[in-house]
Amino acid sequence: MLRQMWLQREITLEPRPRGFHLISREVEAAVPELEQLEVGLLHLLIRHTSASLALNENASPDVREDFESWFNQAVPERASYWTHTLEGPDDMPAHLKAALLGPSLTLPVSGGHLALGTWQGIYLCEHRDRGGGRSLMATAWGSEG
């Protein structure tokens, strides 16, 4: 008979500069109980409105730089149409970028590990110049092996 496991934990990430940062190893290290899951899911929610999560290329840093360049051009700072500007020129663009990418990921777990593709990694997408530490809520569930 398979045992079901549920786990929820807050993961605190150190402050990072604006950009797209790989955090896959940090996430796995923060939830070592994933090793007990034969089949399951890990849901991650970033608890902020000016940063987001994404799943993408984990090898070439050029991809992360290109993401940053594209988003900065698509959602410019100091646009004349922004009205939410009291927290600085990067604030409203950060909210829009976060809304475009989204606050959460749901990832498969297989054989005790995240079942990501060979070239996939979890990104913390920091959209503020100085966003500070970030908090993720990690919820894992599945069948223990």
C-alpha positions as CSV (number, residue, x, y, z in Angstrom):
1,M,0.0,0.0,0.0
2,L,1.4,3.4,-1.0
3,R,1.6,6.1,1.6
4,Q,0.6,9.6,0.7
5,M,2.7,12.5,1.8
6,W,1.9,16.2,2.0
7,L,4.4,18.9,2.9
8,Q,4.4,22.6,3.0
9,R,7.4,24.9,3.6
10,E,8.5,28.4,3.2
11,I,11.7,28.9,1.3
12,T,13.5,32.2,1.8
13,L,15.8,33.3,-1.0
14,E,18.6,35.7,-0.5
15,P,18.3,39.1,-2.2
16,R,19.5,39.1,-5.8
17,P,20.0,41.9,-8.3
18,R,17.5,42.5,-11.1
19,G,17.5,39.7,-13.6
20,F,16.7,36.0,-14.1
21,H,18.4,33.7,-11.7
22,L,18.6,29.9,-11.6
23,I,17.3,28.6,-8.2
24,S,16.6,24.9,-9.0
25,R,19.3,23.6,-6.6
26,E,18.2,25.9,-3.8
27,V,14.6,24.7,-4.2
28,E,15.6,21.0,-4.1
29,A,17.9,21.5,-1.1
30,A,15.2,23.3,0.8
31,V,12.7,20.4,0.3
32,P,14.9,17.3,0.9
33,E,11.7,15.3,1.5
34,L,11.2,15.1,-2.3
35,E,13.6,12.2,-2.2
36,Q,10.9,10.2,-0.4
37,L,8.4,10.7,-3.3
38,E,8.2,8.1,-6.0
39,V,5.5,10.0,-7.8
40,G,4.3,13.5,-6.9
41,L,4.1,17.2,-7.6
42,L,5.9,20.3,-6.2
43,H,4.0,23.5,-6.4
44,L,5.9,26.8,-5.9
45,L,4.3,30.2,-5.3
46,I,6.3,33.3,-5.0
47,R,4.8,35.5,-2.4
48,H,5.5,38.9,-4.0
49,T,4.0,41.0,-6.8
50,S,7.2,42.4,-8.3
51,A,9.0,39.1,-8.9
52,S,8.0,35.9,-10.7
53,L,8.9,32.3,-11.4
54,A,9.6,30.6,-14.8
55,L,10.9,27.4,-16.1
56,N,13.4,27.7,-18.9
57,E,17.0,27.1,-20.2
58,N,19.4,26.1,-17.5
59,A,22.7,26.0,-19.3
60,S,23.4,29.3,-21.2
61,P,23.4,32.5,-19.2
62,D,22.8,34.3,-22.5
63,V,19.2,33.1,-22.4
64,R,18.7,34.8,-19.0
65,E,20.3,38.0,-20.3
66,D,18.1,38.0,-23.3
67,F,15.0,37.5,-21.1
68,E,16.0,40.6,-19.2
69,S,16.7,42.6,-22.3
70,W,13.4,41.7,-23.9
71,F,11.3,42.4,-20.8
72,N,13.0,45.8,-20.3
73,Q,12.2,46.8,-23.9
74,A,8.6,45.4,-23.8
75,V,7.8,47.0,-20.4
76,P,9.8,50.2,-20.2
77,E,10.5,52.2,-17.1
78,R,9.6,55.9,-16.9
79,A,6.8,55.6,-19.5
80,S,4.5,58.6,-19.5
81,Y,1.4,56.5,-19.0
82,W,2.5,54.9,-15.6
83,T,0.5,56.3,-12.6
84,H,1.9,53.9,-9.9
85,T,5.3,55.6,-9.5
86,L,5.7,56.4,-5.8
87,E,8.0,53.4,-5.2
88,G,10.4,54.2,-8.0
89,P,10.5,53.8,-11.8
90,D,11.1,50.1,-11.7
91,D,8.0,49.3,-9.5
92,M,5.1,49.4,-12.0
93,P,7.1,47.7,-14.8
94,A,8.0,45.0,-12.2
95,H,4.3,44.4,-11.4
96,L,3.5,44.0,-15.1
97,K,6.5,41.7,-15.8
98,A,5.5,39.5,-12.8
99,A,1.9,39.3,-14.1
100,L,3.1,38.3,-17.5
101,L,5.3,35.5,-16.2
102,G,3.2,34.4,-13.3
103,P,3.6,33.7,-9.6
104,S,3.7,29.9,-9.6
105,L,5.0,26.7,-11.1
106,T,3.7,23.1,-10.6
107,L,6.5,20.6,-11.3
108,P,6.5,16.8,-11.5
109,V,8.5,14.7,-9.1
110,S,9.6,11.2,-10.1
111,G,11.8,8.8,-8.3
112,G,12.6,11.4,-5.6
113,H,13.7,14.2,-8.0
114,L,12.2,17.0,-9.9
115,A,11.4,15.5,-13.3
116,L,12.6,18.5,-15.4
117,G,13.9,18.3,-18.9
118,T,17.7,18.1,-19.4
119,W,18.0,21.8,-20.2
120,Q,15.2,23.1,-17.8
121,G,15.8,25.1,-14.7
122,I,13.7,27.1,-12.3
123,Y,14.1,30.9,-12.6
124,L,13.6,33.5,-9.9
125,C,12.7,36.5,-12.1
126,E,13.7,39.5,-10.1
127,H,12.1,42.6,-11.7
128,R,13.1,45.3,-9.2
129,D,16.6,46.8,-9.0
130,R,16.7,46.0,-5.3
131,G,13.8,43.6,-4.5
132,G,15.2,42.2,-1.3
133,G,14.9,38.7,-0.1
134,R,12.1,36.7,-1.7
135,S,9.8,34.1,-0.2
136,L,8.4,31.0,-1.9
137,M,5.7,28.7,-0.5
138,A,6.5,25.1,-1.5
139,T,3.8,22.5,-1.3
140,A,4.7,18.9,-2.2
141,W,2.4,15.9,-2.3
142,G,2.5,12.5,-3.7
143,S,3.1,8.8,-3.1
144,E,6.1,7.7,-1.1
145,G,8.2,4.9,-2.7
